[in-house]
């Protein structure tokens, strides 16, 4: 089922992603406002492209879902099931859909490495996806400066391992 979603979403979103990447590749750095707006648009498109069941969940999430008899966390959809675990005392959702390769890092990869629509499709199909984690796990990523910059720390697997997030 997940592969079906990935293929359908990739086929539908790839042309739009490619259009935005092409514009970002040619826009003059002197036009910072246009560059910023195009990058924000691509960010939103990629976030919508990932609005499908997750590829991975942390072991903590899996345990919580089993204990609370909440069904499968692999059936969750960002924006639809975010509050299934409620909120903490700070008002933050206890469940987080983590882009294991942060969107802004992925955007830079697309800009630097994609030269055709097929390149875009391949990158989208091989994107490491979303992992559902707990708010506490997300806070640990933030505390360790690994929320938005993962490539400089050896990638998402190294970051997760460094702070003790195990995934399935």
Buried (B, 14 or more C-beta within 10 A) or exposed (E): EEEEBBEEBBEEBBEBBBBBBBBBEEBEEEEEEEBEEBBEBBBEBBBBBBBBBBBBBBBBBBEBBEEEEBEEBBEBEBEEBBEBBEEEEEEEBBBBBBBBBBBBBBBBEBBEEBEEBEBBBBBBBEBBBBBBBBBEBBBBBEEEEBBEEBBEEEBBEEBBEBEEBEBE
